[in-house]
Amino acid sequence: MEYAGETELEHMLRDKSFRELPALHIGSGSNLLFLNDFDGIILHSAIRGIEPVRETADAVWLRAGAAETWDRVTALAAENGWGGIENLSLIPGETGAAAVQNIGAYGVEIGERIETVEAINRRTLEKQTFTNAACRYGYRDSFFKDEHHDPYVITYVTLRLSKQPVFRLAYGNLKERLASSGVPPTVAAVREAVIRIRREKLPDPEVLGNAGSFFVNPVVPQEQFEALKRESPTLPSYPSPDGQVKLSAGWLIEQCGLKGLRRGAVGTYDRQALVIVNYGGATGHDIAQFAEEIRATVHRRFGITLKPEVKYIAG
């Protein structure tokens, strides 16, 4: 069931038949793995639109409907020179889901730029505007991902973007790619560089079924990192809050010899071990079983249990 606005959503939520059945709210589904058919009602927002709602000499506040394609938001920001989300270009999915997931790439997370999130409680029908602090953003985490807070349906997201951007170029080969182009960093140039890199490394989900990064990068205590570093000196790492260290899940998988591995219709992508692809005909259970094989292999080798970034839907 799709709704075009908050009023229509409220009417659906009041319907007696709706309230008696299990309900699942989804975005574009790019981060979901269905193990079975869902026995209930699936809701999807059609609330679109992107507009500046406030502006100063230094910043602009951009409000986007939850169903707005996330890359359209990054494209509009780049066209106007508004900085802060250019590193998140070409990430698939919709804006509401991006705010739930706290998507991130190349050293930037959307949670850093979110000013407010507007939502409706499916149970009480109460409208609420969440501040950034109330969203409780963490690494690939937010208030809305907690199963106890699932009743909230996001309707709009407002981002605070900078007219005087400070670029984050330290992750991956982003800095080298920009330098080789001979073009000084601009919001548009960074966006284009990110798009080129992602297209080179990641499969197009419209061509080869995938959910992007299947696992989140593990965060470990400093002591565990130092022990791993002694065993594997080339282990890449990134600082994380509270003195912990973020590791590369893709690197761990690749070191286990699993990059490009294929089991029938499912396998890891030959250019990026963190991506599990469906070559055609693989079921949700096939993919989940393959993912579990990866997790078990990485745990045996490094003592680290990878956590899926993809959400499993049991039915």
Residue pairs with C-beta under 8 A, 6 or more apart in sequence:
1 12
1 41
1 42
1 43
1 44
2 43
2 44
2 45
2 46
3 9
3 12
3 43
3 44
3 45
3 46
3 47
4 46
4 47
5 47
6 47
6 120
6 127
6 155
9 43
9 45
9 120
9 153
9 155
10 120
10 125
12 18
12 43
13 19
13 120
13 122
13 125
14 125
18 41
21 40
21 41
22 38
22 39
22 40
22 41
23 40
23 41
23 42
23 43
23 122
24 38
24 40
24 41
24 42
24 43
24 313
25 42
25 43
25 44
25 45
25 122
25 153
26 32
26 42
26 43
26 44
26 97
27 44
27 45
27 66
27 67
27 93
27 94
27 96
27 97
28 69
28 92
28 93
28 94
28 97
30 92
30 93
30 97
30 205
30 211
30 212
31 93
31 97
31 101
31 211
31 212
31 309
31 310
31 311
32 211
32 310
32 311
32 313
33 211
33 284
33 287
33 288
33 310
33 311
33 312
33 313
34 284
34 313
34 315
35 284
35 285
35 288
35 312
35 313
35 314
35 315
36 284
36 313
36 314
36 315
37 315
38 313
38 315
39 315
43 153
44 67
45 65
45 66
45 67
45 94
45 96
45 153
45 154
45 155
46 67
47 65
47 66
47 67
47 68
47 155
47 156
48 65
48 67
48 68
49 64
49 65
49 68
50 62
50 63
50 64
50 65
50 68
50 72
50 73
50 76
51 62
51 63
52 60
52 61
52 62
52 63
53 61
53 62
53 63
53 158
54 60
54 61
55 61
57 163
58 162
58 163
58 164
59 160
59 161
59 162
59 163
60 80
60 82
60 160
60 161
60 163
61 115
61 158
61 159
61 160
61 161
62 73
62 76
62 77
62 82
62 158
62 159
62 161
63 156
63 157
63 158
63 159
64 73
64 95
64 156
64 157
64 158
64 159
65 95
65 96
65 155
65 156
66 94
66 95
66 96
66 97
66 99
66 153
66 154
66 155
66 156
66 157
67 94
67 95
67 96
68 94
68 95
69 93
69 94
69 95
70 88
70 91
70 92
70 93
70 94
70 95
70 98
70 103
71 89
71 90
71 91
71 92
73 85
73 95
73 159
74 85
74 86
74 88
74 89
74 90
74 191
75 89
75 191
77 83
77 84
77 85
77 86
77 159
77 161
77 187
78 86
78 89
78 187
78 188
78 191
79 188
81 163
81 165
81 186
81 187
81 188
82 161
82 162
82 163
82 165
82 187
83 161
83 162
83 163
83 164
83 165
83 166
83 167
83 187
84 108
84 112
84 113
84 159
84 160
84 161
84 162
84 165
85 108
85 110
85 113
85 159
85 161
86 165
86 167
86 187
86 188
86 190
86 191
86 194
87 105
87 106
87 107
87 108
87 168
87 171
87 174
87 190
87 194
88 98
88 103
88 104
88 105
88 106
88 108
88 110
88 194
89 191
89 194
89 195
89 198
90 194
90 195
90 198
90 199
91 98
91 103
91 105
91 212
92 205
92 212
93 101
93 103
95 157
96 154
96 155
96 157
98 110
98 157
99 110
99 114
99 117
99 135
99 142
99 144
99 154
99 157
100 142
100 144
100 145
100 154
101 140
101 142
101 145
101 309
102 109
102 110
102 111
102 137
102 138
102 139
102 140
102 141
102 142
103 109
103 110
103 140
104 110
104 139
104 140
105 171
105 194
105 198
106 168
106 171
106 172
106 174
106 194
107 168
107 170
107 171
107 238
108 168
109 137
109 139
110 159
111 132
111 135
111 137
111 138
111 142
112 137
113 159
113 160
113 161
114 132
114 135
114 137
114 157
114 158
114 159
114 160
115 131
115 132
115 158
115 159
115 160
116 129
116 130
116 131
116 132
116 157
116 158
117 129
117 130
117 135
117 144
117 154
117 156
117 157
117 158
118 127
118 128
118 129
118 130
118 154
118 155
118 156
118 157
118 158
119 127
119 128
119 129
119 130
119 144
119 152
119 153
119 154
119 155
120 126
120 127
120 128
120 152
120 153
120 155
121 128
121 151
121 152
121 153
122 151
122 152
122 153
123 151
124 151
128 152
130 143
134 143
135 142
135 143
135 144
136 142
136 143
139 216
139 217
139 219
139 240
139 246
140 216
140 309
143 149
144 150
144 152
144 154
165 187
167 185
167 190
169 175
169 178
169 185
169 190
171 238
172 197
173 197
174 190
174 193
174 194
174 197
177 193
177 196
177 197
178 185
178 189
178 190
178 193
181 189
181 193
183 189
200 271
201 271
201 272
202 210
202 212
202 269
202 271
202 272
202 275
203 210
203 269
203 271
203 275
203 277
205 211
205 212
208 269
208 277
208 278
208 279
209 277
209 278
209 279
209 280
209 282
210 269
210 275
210 276
210 277
210 278
211 276
211 309
211 310
212 275
212 309
213 249
213 250
213 274
213 275
213 309
214 274
214 275
214 276
214 291
214 308
214 309
214 310
215 249
215 253
215 274
215 291
215 294
215 295
215 306
215 307
215 308
215 309
216 249
216 306
216 307
216 308
216 309
217 238
217 246
217 247
217 248
217 249
218 246
218 247
218 249
218 252
218 304
218 305
218 306
218 307
219 240
219 244
219 245
219 246
219 247
220 228
220 244
220 245
220 247
220 304
221 243
221 244
221 245
222 243
222 244
222 245
224 303
225 235
225 237
225 245
225 247
228 235
228 247
228 302
229 235
229 237
232 255
232 302
235 247
235 248
235 251
236 247
236 248
236 251
237 245
237 246
237 247
237 248
238 245
238 246
238 247
239 245
239 246
240 246
247 304
249 274
249 306
250 272
250 273
250 274
251 273
252 298
252 301
252 302
252 304
252 306
253 259
253 268
253 273
253 274
253 294
253 298
253 306
254 273
255 301
255 302
256 294
256 297
256 298
256 301
258 268
258 273
258 294
258 297
259 268
259 269
259 270
259 272
259 273
260 267
260 268
260 269
260 270
260 273
261 267
261 268
262 268
262 279
263 286
263 290
263 293
264 282
264 286
265 278
265 279
265 280
265 281
265 282
265 286
266 276
266 277
266 278
266 279
266 282
266 286
266 287
266 290
267 276
267 277
267 279
267 290
268 274
268 275
268 276
268 277
268 294
269 275
269 276
269 277
276 287
276 290
276 291
276 294
278 287
284 312
284 313
288 312
291 308
291 310
294 306
295 305
295 306
298 304
298 305
298 306
299 305
299 306
